[in-house]
């Protein structure tokens, strides 16, 4: 198909996406035109025309980001509130749930915050809508921000627990390098969630913070139904999250329930959609929803997902605890063969490393897979300066006893581990 024919097929979705991101009609039209032009100029670089929709939406996402960078009068909402951690396919990552705090504010405060931060309206337009001077808008906005800061985060609500087979402390384990070459493996799990997206699959897994080795939270997952997202069929995974760490709770709850839709084909496994409830609203994110989805749930070029047939490619090289990588996106590679002993059993495994794939934020994972392609052990490391603005300390200062890696000469510090009931 020609570029024009492909564009015509995705034009309604593209227009909806840009109009949703940019509420000013004329500005949205300008961004749409810039997106079409950039896509036309770069069409020769698209390797797979079947990925045209995800590819052009990615261009639109970047153009929308450029648009907001050009608007100096407006600030993102995350400058009002502290960020908090949530689970994504990358483990714990940043999010800013604010809806319950907003509910506690006066109508006047909610109104000015909503217009400025959620609807992206300039001060002059807010003044016209509210029929007040621009100076009054500024003072109301200043006061509303202070009121928000005093109430954020909103006090926790809701408690739920369950009996789990996952132990309260991380079992002792050993990882011994093997002098044998790594074996190829078929890995069909959802990256970061450990379950194979196939009807009837069920799994429990838990996180363990180091150096205390204490269980911080645990998950129950089940593949419950066939599902379709934007014409692509997958499997719905019901995820129940129990006892999350305080700063990993959605709306402060001690129990979260989310739904993933994942697709497993002959070559890749990927997440198509995620949903959860926040502020009394069921929120949905799909692979066409830009940053809100792709940064947390997507992986690979055009969100193709992680490869299922994996063997060493030479993109990531490990010697002891020193790692070097090629300069390319979406690094995921087998770095060696290891014997892992845990829970009284010994596994012949290969180690798959995932360095710095989450928005360049400085995270590395080690995933030890046995010959069945199942995760025996998953380990998370943070760059020494990861989220320094929040913690005001380096990770090596906070956790001087924890193991370290170097990746291209930069230090990373072990944070937490995950195991599943597969090894119990």
C-alpha positions as CSV (number, residue, x, y, z in Angstrom):
1,X,0.0,0.0,0.0
2,X,1.1,3.6,-0.6
3,X,1.8,6.1,2.1
4,X,-1.5,7.9,1.3
5,X,-3.5,4.8,1.5
6,X,-2.0,3.9,4.9
7,X,-2.5,7.4,6.2
8,X,-6.1,7.4,5.1
9,X,-6.7,4.2,7.1
10,X,-5.3,5.6,10.4
11,X,-6.4,9.2,10.0
12,X,-9.4,9.0,12.3
13,X,-7.4,7.4,15.1
14,X,-4.5,9.9,14.6
15,X,-6.9,12.8,14.7
16,X,-8.6,11.5,17.9
17,X,-5.2,11.1,19.5
18,X,-3.9,14.6,18.8
19,X,-7.2,16.2,19.6
20,X,-7.2,14.4,23.0
21,X,-3.6,15.6,23.7
22,X,-4.1,19.2,22.5
23,X,-7.4,20.8,23.4
24,X,-6.9,24.0,21.3
25,X,-8.4,23.1,17.8
26,X,-6.2,25.3,15.7
27,X,-3.0,24.1,17.5
28,X,-4.2,20.5,17.2
29,X,-4.6,21.0,13.4
30,X,-1.0,22.4,13.2
31,X,0.4,19.4,15.1
32,X,-1.5,17.0,12.9
33,X,-0.1,18.7,9.8
34,X,3.4,18.5,11.2
35,X,2.9,14.8,12.0
36,X,1.7,14.0,8.5
37,X,4.7,15.9,7.0
38,X,7.2,14.2,9.3
39,X,5.7,10.8,8.6
40,X,5.8,11.4,4.8
41,X,9.5,12.4,5.0
42,X,10.4,9.5,7.1
43,X,8.3,6.8,5.5
44,X,11.3,5.1,3.9
45,X,12.6,4.3,7.4
46,X,9.5,2.3,8.4
47,X,10.6,-1.4,8.2
48,X,7.1,-3.0,8.5
49,X,4.0,-1.3,7.0
50,X,1.9,-3.4,9.3
51,X,3.2,-1.2,12.2
52,X,2.3,2.1,10.4
53,X,-0.4,3.1,13.0
54,X,1.9,2.6,16.0
55,X,4.7,4.3,14.1
56,X,2.8,7.5,13.1
57,X,1.2,7.7,16.6
58,X,4.7,7.7,18.0
59,X,5.5,10.7,15.7
60,X,2.4,12.5,16.9
61,X,3.4,11.8,20.5
62,X,6.7,13.5,19.9
63,X,5.1,16.4,18.1
64,X,2.7,16.9,21.0
65,X,5.6,16.9,23.4
66,X,7.4,19.5,21.3
67,X,4.2,21.6,21.4
68,X,4.0,21.7,25.1
69,X,7.8,22.4,25.4
70,X,7.1,25.6,23.5
71,X,4.5,26.9,26.0
72,X,6.5,28.5,28.8
73,X,3.5,29.7,30.8
74,X,2.2,26.2,31.6
75,X,3.7,23.8,34.1
76,X,3.1,20.0,34.4
77,X,0.9,18.8,37.3
78,X,3.8,16.7,38.6
79,X,5.5,19.9,39.8
80,X,2.6,20.4,42.2
81,X,2.8,17.0,43.8
82,X,5.4,14.4,44.7
83,X,5.6,11.6,42.3
84,X,4.9,8.1,43.6
85,X,5.9,4.6,42.5
86,X,3.6,2.2,40.6
87,X,4.1,-1.2,39.1
88,X,4.7,-1.3,35.4
89,X,6.4,-3.9,33.2
90,X,9.6,-2.2,34.4
91,X,9.0,-2.9,38.0
92,X,8.5,0.2,40.2
93,X,8.3,3.4,38.2
94,X,7.0,6.9,38.6
95,X,3.4,8.0,38.5
96,X,1.4,11.0,39.9
97,X,-2.1,9.9,41.1
98,X,-3.8,13.1,42.4
99,X,-7.5,12.6,41.9
100,X,-8.4,11.8,45.5
101,X,-6.4,14.9,46.7
102,X,-8.3,17.0,44.2
103,X,-11.6,15.7,45.6
104,X,-10.7,17.1,49.0
105,X,-10.2,20.7,47.7
106,X,-12.8,23.4,47.4
107,X,-14.7,23.9,44.2
108,X,-12.8,27.1,43.5
109,X,-9.4,25.4,43.9
110,X,-10.4,22.4,41.8
111,X,-11.7,24.7,39.0
112,X,-8.5,26.7,38.6
113,X,-6.3,23.6,38.8
114,X,-8.4,21.7,36.4
115,X,-8.4,24.5,33.8
116,X,-4.7,25.2,34.1
117,X,-3.2,21.7,34.5
118,X,-5.7,19.3,33.1
119,X,-7.1,21.3,30.2
120,X,-3.9,23.1,29.5
121,X,-5.5,26.5,29.2
122,X,-3.4,29.7,29.3
123,X,-3.9,32.2,32.1
124,X,-5.6,34.8,29.8
125,X,-8.2,32.2,28.7
126,X,-8.9,31.1,32.3
127,X,-9.4,34.8,33.2
128,X,-11.9,35.2,30.4
129,X,-13.8,32.0,31.3
130,X,-14.0,32.9,35.0
131,X,-14.6,36.7,34.3
132,X,-11.8,37.7,36.6
133,X,-8.5,39.6,36.1
134,X,-5.4,37.6,35.1
135,X,-3.8,38.7,38.4
136,X,-6.6,37.1,40.3
137,X,-6.2,33.9,38.3
138,X,-2.5,33.9,39.4
139,X,-3.3,34.4,43.0
140,X,-6.0,31.7,43.0
141,X,-3.6,29.3,41.3
142,X,-0.9,30.0,43.9
143,X,-3.4,29.4,46.8
144,X,-4.8,26.3,45.2
145,X,-1.4,24.8,44.7
146,X,-0.6,25.4,48.4
147,X,-3.9,23.8,49.5
148,X,-3.1,20.8,47.2
149,X,0.4,20.4,48.7
150,X,-0.9,20.4,52.3
151,X,-3.3,17.5,51.5
152,X,-1.2,15.4,49.2
153,X,-1.0,12.5,49.3
154,X,-4.6,11.8,50.3
155,X,-4.8,9.4,53.4
156,X,-4.8,5.6,52.5
157,X,-8.2,4.0,52.0
158,X,-9.1,0.3,51.8
159,X,-7.3,-2.8,53.1
160,X,-7.4,-6.3,51.8
161,X,-5.1,-9.3,52.3
162,X,-5.0,-12.9,51.3
163,X,-3.2,-16.1,52.3
164,X,-0.2,-16.5,50.0
165,X,2.3,-19.2,49.5
166,X,5.0,-16.6,48.9
167,X,7.4,-16.6,52.0
168,X,7.7,-13.4,54.1
169,X,11.5,-13.4,53.7
170,X,13.5,-13.9,50.5
171,X,14.8,-17.5,50.4
172,X,18.6,-17.8,50.4
173,X,20.0,-18.4,47.0
174,X,23.3,-18.7,45.2
175,X,24.2,-17.8,41.6
176,X,27.3,-19.6,40.2
177,X,28.7,-18.9,36.8
178,X,29.0,-21.9,34.5
179,X,31.9,-22.5,32.0
180,X,29.4,-24.0,29.6
181,X,28.0,-21.9,26.7
182,X,24.5,-20.4,27.2
183,X,21.6,-22.5,25.7
184,X,18.9,-21.0,23.5
185,X,15.5,-20.8,25.2
186,X,11.9,-20.1,24.3
187,X,10.7,-17.4,26.7
188,X,6.9,-16.8,26.5
189,X,6.3,-14.9,29.8
190,X,5.1,-11.3,29.8
191,X,8.2,-9.3,30.4
192,X,8.2,-8.0,34.0
193,X,5.0,-9.9,35.0
194,X,6.3,-13.6,34.7
195,X,3.0,-15.1,33.5
196,X,2.6,-16.7,30.1
197,X,-0.4,-15.1,28.4
198,X,-2.3,-18.3,27.7
199,X,-5.8,-19.2,28.9
200,X,-5.7,-21.2,32.1
201,X,-2.3,-19.9,33.3
202,X,-2.1,-18.8,36.9
203,X,0.8,-17.5,39.0
204,X,1.8,-15.9,42.3
205,X,4.9,-13.8,42.7
206,X,6.4,-11.4,45.2
207,X,9.0,-8.6,45.6
208,X,11.7,-8.6,48.3
209,X,13.5,-5.5,49.3
210,X,17.2,-5.7,50.1
211,X,19.2,-5.9,52.3
212,X,16.4,-6.8,54.7
213,X,15.1,-9.4,52.3
214,X,11.6,-8.7,53.5
215,X,8.6,-9.3,51.3
216,X,7.1,-5.9,50.3
217,X,4.2,-7.0,48.1
218,X,2.8,-10.0,46.3
219,X,0.7,-10.7,43.2
220,X,-1.9,-13.2,42.1
221,X,-2.3,-13.4,38.3
222,X,-4.6,-15.4,36.1
223,X,-5.3,-15.5,32.4
224,X,-9.0,-15.2,32.4
225,X,-10.4,-14.4,28.9
226,X,-9.7,-13.8,25.3
227,X,-9.6,-10.0,24.5
228,X,-9.1,-7.7,21.5
229,X,-7.5,-4.3,21.5
230,X,-7.7,-2.1,18.4
231,X,-8.2,-5.2,16.2
232,X,-5.4,-7.2,17.7
233,X,-6.4,-10.3,19.7
234,X,-4.7,-11.3,23.0
235,X,-5.4,-12.6,26.4
236,X,-6.7,-10.7,29.4
237,X,-4.7,-11.1,32.6
238,X,-6.3,-10.3,36.0
239,X,-3.7,-9.0,38.4
240,X,-4.4,-8.7,42.1
241,X,-1.7,-6.8,44.0
242,X,-1.5,-7.2,47.8
243,X,0.3,-5.2,50.5
244,X,2.1,-2.8,48.1
245,X,4.8,-0.5,49.6
246,X,3.3,2.8,50.9
247,X,4.6,4.8,48.0
248,X,3.4,2.2,45.5
249,X,-0.3,2.3,46.4
250,X,-2.8,3.5,43.9
251,X,-4.9,6.1,45.8
252,X,-3.3,4.9,49.0
253,X,-5.0,1.5,48.8
254,X,-3.5,-1.7,50.3
255,X,-5.0,-3.7,47.5
256,X,-4.9,-2.9,43.8
257,X,-6.6,-4.8,40.9
258,X,-5.5,-4.2,37.3
259,X,-6.1,-5.9,34.0
260,X,-3.5,-6.5,31.3
261,X,-4.1,-7.6,27.8
262,X,-1.1,-9.4,26.3
263,X,-0.4,-11.0,22.9
264,X,1.8,-14.0,22.4
265,X,2.7,-14.9,18.8
266,X,5.5,-17.1,17.3
267,X,8.2,-14.5,17.7
268,X,7.2,-11.9,20.4
269,X,5.2,-11.3,23.6
270,X,3.8,-7.8,24.2
271,X,1.4,-5.9,26.3
272,X,-1.5,-4.4,24.4
273,X,-3.4,-2.6,27.2
274,X,-3.5,-2.0,30.9
275,X,-6.3,-0.7,33.1
276,X,-6.8,0.1,36.8
277,X,-9.1,2.2,39.0
278,X,-7.9,5.5,40.4
279,X,-10.1,8.2,42.0
280,X,-13.2,6.1,41.4
281,X,-12.5,6.0,37.6
282,X,-11.5,3.0,35.6
283,X,-8.5,4.2,33.5
284,X,-7.5,2.4,30.3
285,X,-4.2,2.7,28.4
286,X,-3.5,1.0,25.1
287,X,-0.5,0.7,22.8
288,X,-1.9,3.7,20.8
289,X,-2.1,6.0,23.8
290,X,1.4,7.5,23.6
291,X,3.5,8.2,26.6
292,X,1.0,7.1,29.2
293,X,1.2,3.6,27.8
294,X,4.5,3.2,25.9
295,X,6.8,4.5,28.6
296,X,5.5,2.1,31.2
297,X,4.2,-0.9,29.3
298,X,5.7,-1.0,25.8
299,X,8.9,-2.5,24.6
300,X,10.7,-2.8,21.3
301,X,10.6,-1.0,18.0
302,X,6.9,0.0,17.3
303,X,6.0,-1.8,20.5
304,X,6.7,-5.2,19.0
305,X,7.4,-6.7,22.4
306,X,10.2,-8.9,23.7
307,X,11.5,-11.7,21.6
308,X,10.4,-15.2,22.6
309,X,13.3,-17.2,21.0
310,X,16.4,-15.8,22.7
311,X,20.1,-16.6,22.4
312,X,23.2,-14.5,22.9
313,X,23.4,-11.6,20.3
314,X,26.5,-9.9,21.5
315,X,24.7,-6.6,22.3
316,X,25.3,-6.9,26.0
317,X,28.6,-8.4,27.3
318,X,29.1,-9.3,31.0
319,X,32.4,-10.2,32.7
320,X,31.8,-10.8,36.4
321,X,29.9,-7.7,37.5
322,X,31.2,-5.5,34.7
323,X,28.8,-5.0,31.8
324,X,29.3,-3.3,28.5
325,X,26.6,-2.7,25.9
326,X,26.3,-1.6,22.3
327,X,24.8,1.8,21.6
328,X,21.4,0.8,20.4
329,X,17.8,1.0,21.7
330,X,15.9,-1.8,23.4
331,X,18.8,-3.8,24.6
332,X,17.8,-7.3,25.8
333,X,20.4,-10.1,25.6
334,X,21.6,-13.3,27.1
335,X,24.9,-12.6,29.0
336,X,25.8,-16.1,30.3
337,X,24.9,-19.4,31.8
338,X,24.5,-19.8,35.6
339,X,23.6,-22.4,38.1
340,X,20.9,-20.9,40.5
341,X,20.2,-22.8,43.8
342,X,17.1,-21.7,45.6
343,X,14.4,-23.3,47.9
344,X,16.4,-26.6,48.0
345,X,16.5,-27.0,44.2
346,X,19.2,-26.3,41.6
347,X,18.4,-24.8,38.1
348,X,20.5,-24.6,35.0
349,X,19.8,-21.1,33.7
350,X,20.7,-18.4,31.3
351,X,20.8,-14.7,32.4
352,X,18.9,-12.2,30.4
353,X,19.8,-8.6,31.0
354,X,17.6,-5.6,30.3
355,X,19.8,-2.4,30.7
356,X,18.5,1.1,30.6
357,X,15.3,0.5,28.6
358,X,13.0,2.6,30.8
359,X,13.3,6.0,29.3
360,X,17.0,6.2,30.0
361,X,16.2,6.5,33.7
362,X,19.1,4.2,34.8
363,X,17.6,0.8,35.6
364,X,19.0,-2.7,34.9
365,X,17.4,-6.1,35.4
366,X,18.8,-9.6,35.6
367,X,16.4,-12.4,34.7
368,X,17.5,-16.1,35.2
369,X,15.5,-18.4,32.9
370,X,15.6,-22.2,33.0
371,X,15.3,-24.5,30.0
372,X,11.5,-24.3,30.3
373,X,11.7,-20.6,29.7
374,X,10.4,-19.8,33.2
375,X,11.8,-17.2,35.5
376,X,13.8,-18.7,38.5
377,X,15.0,-15.3,39.8
378,X,14.6,-11.7,38.8
379,X,16.9,-8.9,40.2
380,X,16.6,-5.1,39.9
381,X,19.5,-2.6,40.0
382,X,19.3,1.2,40.0
383,X,21.9,3.7,38.7
384,X,23.6,5.2,41.7
385,X,22.0,8.6,41.0
386,X,18.6,7.2,40.1
387,X,15.9,9.7,41.3
388,X,18.5,11.7,43.3
389,X,16.2,14.7,43.3
390,X,13.7,12.7,45.3
391,X,15.9,10.8,47.7
392,X,18.7,13.4,48.1
393,X,21.1,10.5,48.4
394,X,22.9,8.1,46.1
395,X,21.8,4.4,46.2
396,X,25.3,3.4,47.3
397,X,24.8,5.7,50.4
398,X,21.4,4.3,51.2
399,X,22.3,0.7,50.7
400,X,26.1,0.3,51.2
401,X,25.8,-3.4,51.8
402,X,24.0,-4.2,48.5
403,X,25.7,-5.7,45.5
404,X,26.8,-3.4,42.7
405,X,27.2,-3.7,38.9
406,X,29.0,-1.4,36.5
407,X,27.4,-0.8,33.1
408,X,29.6,1.0,30.6
409,X,31.6,2.2,33.6
410,X,28.5,3.6,35.5
411,X,27.7,2.1,39.0
412,X,24.3,0.4,39.6
413,X,23.1,-0.8,43.0
414,X,20.9,-3.8,43.8
415,X,17.4,-2.8,45.0
416,X,15.0,-5.8,45.1
417,X,14.4,-9.3,43.8
418,X,11.3,-11.1,42.5
419,X,10.5,-14.8,42.6
420,X,7.4,-16.8,41.6
421,X,5.7,-19.8,43.0
422,X,7.4,-21.8,40.2
423,X,10.4,-22.2,42.5
424,X,8.6,-23.0,45.7
